[in-house]
Amino acid sequence: QRMTLGDESARRSPTPAPTARGVTLMVIADSDLSLALVQEGLAAQGYKVLCFSDPFLALEQFDVHKPSLVLTDLTMPGMDGTELCRTLKAGPRGDVPVIILTANDEESTRLKGLRDGADDCVSKGASMEELAVRVETVLRRTRETDRVRRMFAQYTSDAVVEEILRTGAVVLTGEKREVTVL
């Protein structure tokens, strides 16, 4: 059977993710049932899962818990998932990946979430196994970006590191400058 985010009837523990140990995920949704299903499914994967039904409280608690990834419902009262994503990405927490969970399968809805800075969008009709794989994939990309950032930060400025990460191109050129050395 298949456990979906919107269906409580199927309860199956997927195979634990190899890198879930010690990783904290923050889940934000206004539905207690959705929170319980996601928490149960991802906790079975070995993740530490923190659930919030209030997006404003989740933002307040963000720096206390320092999650490695945020999963947020798209439609919530007060602040929707895209606004929450923009808020996270605009501040000092901008490097934390965000996955938007949506019951709306329209392409335009998923694209809006991605344009607003989400790292992925997952349908609530997806299996828990698919959600877990998508979480692991986003975390793997984040770890690789952090590795590249640390590697280049030893030898060059933050601006150059960010340009390398933005473009994906490493151009080893120089420029002529007139300098005086004392």
Sequence and secondary structure as in RCSB ss.txt:
>XXXX:A:sequence
QRMTLGDESARRSPTPAPTARGVTLMVIADSDLSLALVQEGLAAQGYKVLCFSDPFLALEQFDVHKPSLVLTDLT
MPGMDGTELCRTLKAGPRGDVPVIILTANDEESTRLKGLRDGADDCVSKGASMEELAVRVETVLRRTRETDRVRR
MFAQYTSDAVVEEILRTGAVVLTGEKREVTVL
>XXXX:A:secstr
   BTT SS        TT TT EEEEE S HHHHHHHHHHHHTTT EEEEES HHHHHHHHHHH  SEEEEES 
 SSS HHHHHHHHHHSTTTTS EEEEES   HHHHHHHHHTT SEEEETTSBHHHHHHHHHHHHHHHHHHHHHHH
HHHTTS HHHHHHHHHH               
